[in-house]
Amino acid sequence: MADPAARRPGRPGSVRVMDDLPPRVRAVCDLDVADVREYSGRHEYDGRIQDLSPGGVRDGLARLAEAAASGGPLDDPHDGSHLAAFERRAQVAYGDLELHRRNPLAHLAEMDLACYDREYAPAEQRARARLQHLSLWPQAVDAALASLDQVSAPVASALISGIRGLAAGVPLSAPPDVAARAIAAHTRLVTHLELAATDGDPDPALGAAGLRSLMSASEDRDVDLGVLAGRADAERDRLLNRLAEDCARIDASRPPLELCRHLVRDHPGPDGVIEAAQRGTEQAIAFTRDRNLVPYHDGVCLVGPAPESRRWAMAMISTNAPGEPEGPSWFYVTPPDALWPRREQEEWLEVFSDTTLPGIVVHEVAPGHFSHGRALRRVAGPVRRTLHSAAFLEGWAHYAEELCVEEGFRGDDPRFAVGVWLEALVRVTRLACAIGVHTAGMSVEEGARRFEADTHLAGPAALSEARRATFDPTYGRYTWGKLEIMDLREQARKQWGNGFTLLRFHTALMELGSPPLGLLGTALDRG
């Protein structure tokens, strides 16, 4: 692949001073610094960390309560409900469940320096912010060690490699004294989690009440976990039927999952992964534009290798965020390390097979995250531009995969549909395992066996997916969000009658930004 810098659309401008947030929105952002900095483009937080010590969290919650009490209602009732959901989520996550004490994930996000890699501002400005951020690692680790007194052994074991990988983000250009202090602090955090992995509580469960309150608060929806588990089982059965139908178009003589494990071995070599992703990106964007599936078709999406500190992710997108100047989004793709054993390289490359890569591209690029990101830059008001429901974000991108099957993307090649159903089976199994691990005593090993039974994953890949349930209890959000969007689409067809079009429905959704799932009905009322 040619040097991506040769194709970048001009030099990025400096990030403007950002003091435009109302106090209530600011108080929420102050409790979610890593996310709003990177995904909402709130770069006033560059070079800063969130204080996740017990005292820092208490102070943040107090400011949140004070701002909510004194801020008054918003002009738009929908935005008021949207903001209130994020306020409740912060109270549940930090106040009720005290996740900063039991889950290192937030602390990991606070120390991650890869947020400065994408070119949202001149390189010198980002380098200064990165160095300032690195200089605060000792402070971040002090806060983490003061808080992380309830880390279970399964959570520590699942996250320890990610915590170790933070060191890859330390720039070689950092002053030796700053780098040395940062690495020493990082080593203290790793040691703490290694001890937790050995001596921590063997049970990672939040409990039914904890999981229910976290999901309900986050999405402004009263969640019945039993009903949701039943929906997950029904969705699994539907997907297995669809998989069988499309596998039969390829080879009706073989069991579907057995056939799929064969199909994913047909993939490019390490040197061809990025080129394949580039071709897929161009095709997905063109298809989305030709079918007019989303309201906006502008912007630039570049494809290239992930930053060193994020090579743990096989594929991911970093979009041009709403608070940033116009600039490129990056679809990051990670070929396997040439130093890995051959078997590990082959297992990694299966993700980029001709069966699975096209669906991943649709999810990450168009009409998935990249297309949604272009709409987020146009939404009205600071609430919609800044506060994004993870269940809607991932639900939309997951919905986009099945949408493309419905609309005939690569319709002459059944492998595309097969890949979509395979990924969907992984996502619905996540939902089942999250509920099982946190409410029904399911062990990580039992979760891994469910992934092996219901998906094409096996061995280390199935175990990795099951482990994620311990530290990411809402990772069923992909399927949950997709099902809610599909339900709403059927309501729109009935309510709008002959006035229904996919573009009208998708535009009505995207005008809400990335709303909590419980507020999706506004799209019907205003669409």
GUDRENTI-329844 format. One record per residue (C-alpha): residue number from 1; residue in one letter; x, y, z. Coordinates in steps of 0.2 Angstrom, whole numbers, plus 5000, padded with zeros to 4 digits. Layout:
% GUDRENTI-329844
  pos  code     u     v     w
  NUM     A     X     Y     Z
...
This chain:
% GUDRENTI-329844
  pos  code     u     v     w
    1     M  5000  5000  5000
    2     A  5006  5017  4996
    3     D  5010  5030  5010
    4     P  4993  5035  5017
    5     A  5000  5052  5020
    6     A  5001  5055  5001
    7     R  4982  5054  5000
    8     R  4977  5064  5016
    9     P  4965  5079  5011
   10     G  4976  5093  5017
   11     R  4984  5098  5034
   12     P  4972  5098  5049
   13     G  4969  5114  5057
   14     S  4972  5117  5076
   15     V  4958  5112  5088
   16     R  4948  5127  5093
   17     V  4945  5132  5111
   18     M  4930  5122  5117
   19     D  4920  5130  5131
   20     D  4903  5128  5123
   21     L  4895  5114  5134
   22     P  4881  5118  5146
   23     P  4886  5114  5164
   24     R  4875  5098  5165
   25     V  4883  5091  5149
   26     R  4900  5096  5155
   27     A  4898  5087  5172
   28     V  4894  5071  5162
   29     C  4909  5073  5151
   30     D  4920  5075  5166
   31     L  4915  5058  5171
   32     D  4918  5050  5154
   33     V  4934  5059  5148
   34     A  4942  5046  5138
   35     D  4927  5042  5127
   36     V  4921  5060  5124
   37     R  4939  5065  5120
   38     E  4941  5052  5106
   39     Y  4924  5048  5100
   40     S  4915  5065  5102
   41     G  4930  5075  5098
   42     R  4931  5085  5114
   43     H  4949  5089  5113
   44     E  4949  5102  5128
   45     Y  4952  5086  5137
   46     D  4969  5082  5127
   47     G  4983  5080  5139
   48     R  4972  5078  5154
   49     I  4966  5063  5164
   50     Q  4950  5059  5174
   51     D  4953  5057  5192
   52     L  4947  5039  5195
   53     S  4952  5039  5213
   54     P  4938  5036  5226
   55     G  4939  5055  5231
   56     G  4940  5060  5213
   57     V  4924  5050  5208
   58     R  4915  5056  5223
   59     D  4919  5074  5218
   60     G  4913  5071  5200
   61     L  4897  5064  5206
   62     A  4894  5078  5217
   63     R  4897  5090  5203
   64     L  4885  5080  5192
   65     A  4871  5081  5205
   66     E  4874  5100  5208
   67     A  4873  5103  5189
   68     A  4858  5092  5187
   69     A  4849  5101  5201
   70     S  4853  5119  5195
   71     G  4853  5117  5177
   72     G  4834  5116  5173
   73     P  4825  5108  5159
   74     L  4832  5108  5141
   75     D  4822  5117  5127
   76     D  4820  5100  5118
   77     P  4811  5087  5129
   78     H  4820  5073  5119
   79     D  4837  5080  5123
   80     G  4832  5082  5141
   81     S  4828  5064  5142
   82     H  4844  5059  5133
   83     L  4855  5069  5145
   84     A  4846  5063  5160
   85     A  4849  5045  5155
   86     F  4868  5049  5154
   87     E  4867  5057  5171
   88     R  4858  5041  5178
   89     R  4871  5030  5170
   90     A  4885  5039  5178
   91     Q  4877  5038  5195
   92     V  4874  5019  5193
   93     A  4891  5015  5186
   94     Y  4901  5025  5198
   95     G  4890  5028  5213
   96     D  4879  5012  5215
   97     L  4890  4999  5207
   98     E  4907  5007  5209
   99     L  4914  5000  5194
  100     H  4930  5010  5196
  101     R  4934  4999  5210
  102     R  4931  4982  5202
  103     N  4935  4985  5183
  104     P  4952  4991  5177
  105     L  4944  4995  5160
  106     A  4941  5013  5164
  107     H  4958  5015  5170
  108     L  4966  5007  5155
  109     A  4956  5020  5144
  110     E  4962  5034  5154
  111     M  4980  5030  5151
  112     D  4978  5025  5132
  113     L  4989  5037  5121
  114     A  4983  5030  5105
  115     C  4969  5044  5104
  116     Y  4982  5056  5098
  117     D  4987  5046  5083
  118     R  4973  5051  5071
  119     E  4976  5068  5062
  120     Y  4963  5079  5070
  121     A  4975  5093  5073
  122     P  4993  5097  5068
  123     A  5006  5084  5073
  124     E  5015  5096  5085
  125     Q  4999  5100  5095
  126     R  4995  5081  5097
  127     A  5013  5077  5102
  128     R  5012  5090  5116
  129     A  4996  5083  5122
  130     R  5003  5065  5121
  131     L  5018  5070  5131
  132     Q  5007  5080  5144
  133     H  4996  5065  5145
  134     L  5011  5053  5148
  135     S  5018  5064  5162
  136     L  5001  5061  5171
  137     W  5003  5042  5171
  138     P  5010  5041  5189
  139     Q  4995  5051  5194
  140     A  4983  5040  5185
  141     V  4991  5024  5192
  142     D  4990  5031  5210
  143     A  4971  5034  5207
  144     A  4970  5016  5200
  145     L  4979  5008  5214
  146     A  4968  5018  5227
  147     S  4952  5012  5218
  148     L  4955  4995  5212
  149     D  4952  4985  5228
  150     Q  4938  4974  5221
  151     V  4945  4967  5205
  152     S  4940  4948  5202
  153     A  4953  4936  5196
  154     P  4943  4933  5180
  155     V  4943  4951  5176
  156     A  4961  4954  5180
  157     S  4966  4939  5169
  158     A  4956  4945  5155
  159     L  4963  4963  5155
  160     I  4981  4960  5160
  161     S  4987  4959  5142
  162     G  4979  4975  5137
  163     I  4986  4984  5152
  164     R  5003  4978  5148
  165     G  5001  4984  5130
  166     L  4999  5002  5136
  167     A  5018  5003  5136
  168     A  5018  5001  5117
  169     G  5011  5019  5116
  170     V  5025  5027  5125
  171     P  5033  5038  5112
  172     L  5052  5035  5108
  173     S  5053  5054  5108
  174     A  5048  5056  5126
  175     P  5061  5064  5138
  176     P  5069  5050  5147
  177     D  5064  5056  5164
  178     V  5046  5057  5159
  179     A  5046  5040  5151
  180     A  5055  5032  5165
  181     R  5042  5038  5178
  182     A  5028  5033  5167
  183     I  5035  5016  5164
  184     A  5038  5014  5183
  185     A  5020  5019  5187
  186     H  5014  5007  5173
  187     T  5024  4993  5181
  188     R  5016  4996  5198
  189     L  4998  4994  5190
  190     V  5003  4978  5180
  191     T  5010  4971  5197
  192     H  4994  4975  5206
  193     L  4983  4966  5192
  194     E  4994  4951  5192
  195     L  4991  4949  5210
  196     A  4973  4951  5208
  197     A  4973  4938  5194
  198     T  4980  4926  5207
  199     D  4972  4931  5223
  200     G  4956  4940  5217
  201     D  4938  4934  5220
  202     P  4934  4920  5208
  203     D  4917  4927  5204
  204     P  4916  4942  5192
  205     A  4897  4943  5192
  206     L  4888  4960  5195
  207     G  4872  4951  5199
  208     A  4855  4952  5191
  209     A  4851  4968  5200
  210     G  4868  4976  5195
  211     L  4867  4971  5177
  212     R  4849  4976  5175
  213     S  4852  4993  5183
  214     L  4867  4997  5172
  215     M  4858  4992  5156
  216     S  4842  5001  5161
  217     A  4850  5017  5166
  218     S  4862  5018  5151
  219     E  4848  5016  5138
  220     D  4833  5024  5147
  221     R  4824  5007  5146
  222     D  4817  4996  5160
  223     V  4826  4980  5155
  224     D  4819  4963  5159
  225     L  4834  4951  5158
  226     G  4824  4936  5157
  227     V  4814  4942  5142
  228     L  4830  4949  5134
  229     A  4839  4931  5136
  230     G  4824  4924  5128
  231     R  4825  4936  5113
  232     A  4844  4931  5112
  233     D  4839  4913  5111
  234     A  4826  4916  5098
  235     E  4838  4927  5088
  236     R  4851  4913  5088
  237     D  4839  4901  5081
  238     R  4834  4913  5067
  239     L  4852  4916  5063
  240     L  4856  4898  5062
  241     N  4842  4895  5050
  242     R  4848  4909  5039
  243     L  4865  4902  5040
  244     A  4859  4885  5035
  245     E  4850  4892  5020
  246     D  4865  4902  5013
  247     C  4877  4888  5017
  248     A  4867  4876  5007
  249     R  4869  4888  4992
  250     I  4888  4884  4993
  251     D  4888  4865  4999
  252     A  4872  4857  5005
  253     S  4881  4841  5010
  254     R  4891  4848  5025
  255     P  4885  4855  5042
  256     P  4884  4874  5041
  257     L  4897  4877  5055
  258     E  4909  4864  5048
  259     L  4908  4872  5031
  260     C  4911  4889  5039
  261     R  4926  4884  5048
  262     H  4932  4878  5031
  263     L  4927  4895  5022
  264     V  4936  4906  5034
  265     R  4953  4898  5029
  266     D  4951  4906  5012
  267     H  4959  4923  5016
  268     P  4973  4934  5009
  269     G  4991  4933  5016
  270     P  4998  4945  5028
  271     D  5003  4957  5014
  272     G  4986  4957  5006
  273     V  4975  4961  5021
  274     I  4976  4980  5020
  275     E  4973  4980  5001
  276     A  4958  4968  5003
  277     A  4951  4980  5016
  278     Q  4954  4995  5005
  279     R  4944  4987  4990
  280     G  4930  4982  5002
  281     T  4929  5000  5009
  282     E  4927  5007  4991
  283     Q  4914  4994  4987
  284     A  4904  4997  5003
  285     I  4904  5016  5001
  286     A  4899  5015  4983
  287     F  4885  5003  4987
  288     T  4878  5014  5001
  289     R  4879  5029  4990
  290     D  4871  5020  4975
  291     R  4856  5014  4986
  292     N  4855  5030  4995
  293     L  4854  5021  5012
  294     V  4860  5035  5023
  295     P  4858  5054  5023
  296     Y  4876  5059  5020
  297     H  4889  5051  5008
  298     D  4903  5064  5010
  299     G  4919  5063  5020
  300     V  4935  5053  5017
  301     C  4939  5036  5025
  302     L  4957  5030  5024
  303     V  4963  5012  5027
  304     G  4979  5008  5035
  305     P  4988  4998  5049
  306     A  4982  5001  5067
  307     P  4993  5011  5078
  308     E  5006  5001  5088
  309     S  4996  5002  5104
  310     R  4980  4996  5096
  311     R  4987  4981  5087
  312     W  4977  4970  5099
  313     A  4961  4975  5088
  314     M  4960  4966  5071
  315     A  4949  4979  5064
  316     M  4942  4996  5070
  317     I  4937  5013  5065
  318     S  4942  5030  5072
  319     T  4930  5042  5064
  320     N  4931  5061  5061
  321     A  4922  5066  5077
  322     P  4908  5079  5079
  323     G  4919  5091  5089
  324     E  4934  5091  5077
  325     P  4938  5101  5061
  326     E  4934  5092  5045
  327     G  4947  5078  5042
  328     P  4949  5060  5037
  329     S  4942  5045  5047
  330     W  4953  5029  5048
  331     F  4948  5011  5046
  332     Y  4962  5002  5055
  333     V  4966  4985  5050
  334     T  4980  4974  5059
  335     P  4989  4960  5049
  336     P  4996  4947  5060
  337     D  5014  4950  5067
  338     A  5027  4941  5056
  339     L  5036  4935  5072
  340     W  5020  4925  5078
  341     P  5020  4906  5076
  342     R  5012  4901  5060
  343     R  4997  4894  5068
  344     E  4993  4910  5077
  345     Q  4995  4920  5061
  346     E  4983  4908  5052
  347     E  4970  4910  5065
  348     W  4972  4929  5065
  349     L  4970  4929  5046
  350     E  4954  4920  5046
  351     V  4945  4936  5052
  352     F  4950  4943  5035
  353     S  4943  4929  5025
  354     D  4933  4932  5009
  355     T  4918  4926  5019
  356     T  4920  4938  5035
  357     L  4930  4953  5030
  358     P  4916  4961  5019
  359     G  4904  4961  5033
  360     I  4917  4969  5045
  361     V  4919  4982  5032
  362     V  4901  4986  5031
  363     H  4900  4987  5050
  364     E  4915  4998  5052
  365     V  4913  5009  5036
  366     A  4897  5010  5026
  367     P  4883  5010  5030
  368     G  4890  5007  5047
  369     H  4901  5018  5059
  370     F  4909  5029  5046
  371     S  4892  5034  5038
  372     H  4884  5036  5055
  373     G  4899  5047  5060
  374     R  4896  5059  5045
  375     A  4878  5061  5052
  376     L  4884  5064  5070
  377     R  4894  5079  5063
  378     R  4877  5087  5058
  379     V  4866  5084  5073
  380     A  4859  5098  5082
  381     G  4864  5103  5100
  382     P  4878  5098  5112
  383     V  4868  5083  5119
  384     R  4867  5074  5103
  385     R  4884  5079  5097
  386     T  4893  5074  5113
  387     L  4884  5060  5122
  388     H  4882  5044  5112
  389     S  4874  5028  5117
  390     A  4885  5013  5114
  391     A  4871  5001  5111
  392     F  4864  5012  5097
  393     L  4881  5015  5090
  394     E  4885  4996  5089
  395     G  4867  4992  5086
  396     W  4867  5003  5071
  397     A  4883  4996  5063
  398     H  4877  4978  5067
  399     Y  4860  4982  5059
  400     A  4869  4989  5044
  401     E  4876  4971  5040
  402     E  4859  4963  5039
  403     L  4853  4978  5029
  404     C  4866  4975  5016
  405     V  4860  4957  5014
  406     E  4842  4963  5012
  407     E  4848  4976  4999
  408     G  4858  4964  4989
  409     F  4876  4969  4992
  410     R  4887  4955  4984
  411     G  4871  4946  4981
  412     D  4879  4934  4969
  413     D  4891  4928  4982
  414     P  4882  4918  4996
  415     R  4898  4920  5006
  416     F  4894  4938  5011
  417     A  4877  4933  5019
  418     V  4886  4918  5027
  419     G  4899  4930  5035
  420     V  4885  4942  5041
  421     W  4876  4927  5050
  422     L  4893  4921  5057
  423     E  4896  4938  5065
  424     A  4878  4940  5071
  425     L  4880  4923  5080
  426     V  4895  4929  5089
  427     R  4886  4945  5094
  428     V  4870  4936  5100
  429     T  4881  4924  5110
  430     R  4889  4939  5118
  431     L  4872  4944  5124
  432     A  4868  4927  5131
  433     C  4885  4925  5140
  434     A  4884  4942  5148
  435     I  4867  4938  5155
  436     G  4873  4921  5160
  437     V  4890  4926  5168
  438     H  4883  4941  5178
  439     T  4866  4933  5183
  440     A  4866  4914  5182
  441     G  4883  4909  5188
  442     M  4890  4904  5171
  443     S  4908  4902  5171
  444     V  4920  4908  5158
  445     E  4923  4890  5153
  446     E  4905  4887  5151
  447     G  4903  4903  5141
  448     A  4917  4897  5129
  449     R  4908  4881  5127
  450     R  4893  4891  5122
  451     F  4903  4901  5109
  452     E  4910  4884  5102
  453     A  4892  4877  5101
  454     D  4883  4892  5093
  455     T  4897  4900  5082
  456     H  4911  4896  5071
  457     L  4924  4900  5085
  458     A  4934  4887  5094
  459     G  4948  4886  5106
  460     P  4957  4902  5111
  461     A  4945  4913  5101
  462     A  4930  4906  5110
  463     L  4938  4908  5126
  464     S  4943  4926  5123
  465     E  4925  4931  5118
  466     A  4919  4923  5134
  467     R  4932  4932  5145
  468     R  4926  4948  5138
  469     A  4909  4946  5147
  470     T  4918  4948  5164
  471     F  4924  4965  5161
  472     D  4912  4971  5147
  473     P  4895  4966  5155
  474     T  4885  4976  5142
  475     Y  4894  4968  5127
  476     G  4877  4961  5121
  477     R  4874  4979  5115
  478     Y  4877  4974  5097
  479     T  4862  4962  5096
  480     W  4851  4972  5108
  481     G  4853  4988  5098
  482     K  4850  4979  5082
  483     L  4834  4971  5088
  484     E  4827  4988  5094
  485     I  4831  4996  5078
  486     M  4823  4982  5068
  487     D  4808  4983  5079
  488     L  4806  5001  5076
  489     R  4808  4999  5058
  490     E  4793  4988  5057
  491     Q  4783  5001  5067
  492     A  4788  5014  5055
  493     R  4782  5004  5040
  494     K  4765  5002  5048
  495     Q  4764  5020  5055
  496     W  4770  5028  5039
  497     G  4762  5017  5026
  498     N  4766  5022  5008
  499     G  4777  5036  5015
  500     F  4790  5023  5022
  501     T  4807  5023  5014
  502     L  4823  5016  5021
  503     L  4831  5033  5018
  504     R  4817  5042  5028
  505     F  4819  5030  5042
  506     H  4837  5030  5043
  507     T  4838  5049  5042
  508     A  4825  5051  5056
  509     L  4836  5040  5067
  510     M  4852  5049  5063
  511     E  4844  5066  5067
  512     L  4844  5060  5085
  513     G  4863  5057  5085
  514     S  4866  5041  5095
  515     P  4851  5041  5107
  516     P  4848  5029  5121
  517     L  4837  5014  5115
  518     G  4822  5019  5126
  519     L  4821  5035  5116
  520     L  4821  5028  5098
  521     G  4802  5032  5097
  522     T  4806  5050  5094
  523     A  4811  5045  5077
  524     L  4794  5040  5072
  525     D  4786  5055  5080
  526     R  4797  5067  5071
  527     G  4802  5057  5055
